[in-house]
Each structure stands twice: as structure tokens, then as C-alpha cells.
Amino acid sequence: MTFGKELIQSAKEALAIAEGRAKPATTTPENFTKFDAAEYLKTDEAIAAFIADADTTGDKAHIEQAQHVAERARALNKKKDEGSPNV
């Protein structure tokens, strides 16, 4: 399966932000950022690219964190697909 450069870059940026290695563009007035990478992983392909990027690090903790984010993304996507008003 081939992923576009933009998709892979988005997944890398989302993972870097989720792990605190990068900051998103906006912050709240208190300088706290509300961010969950799972909210940006809207397709199976994006989730796969996100996990694949984590796998390339070989860092077990990093990979586990990415897998947790992917699980949250799948759950959010499932709720959205089912029409949940809380998503």
C-alpha cells in the first residue's frame, strides 16, 4: 500500500505533537494546548501511516503510544460513523 507524502507528513506531525516533540499552531490563553492526534486520523490509511511512522523509530514506548492514539482514532471514527452527537 502506498501513502501520499502529504498523508505521511500529516501523520508524522500529529505523532510529534502527541508526544510533545512539536507544538500545534494554536494555544489557549492559558498556554495550554488541547490536542489529540486521534481527532486528525480520520481514515484507515492515515491511521496506518501514523503507526508505520512510529514503527520506524524502533522505540517500544513510542510505538505503544501511537497504538493507543490509533485506538482512540478508530473509536472516534466509529462513533462518527454511527452518528453519535458527542463527536
PyMOL commands that set and color helices and strands:
alter all, ss='L'
color gray80, all
select helices_A, chain A and resi 5-18+37-40+44-55+60-81
alter helices_A, ss='H'
color red, helices_A
deselect
rebuild
show_as cartoon
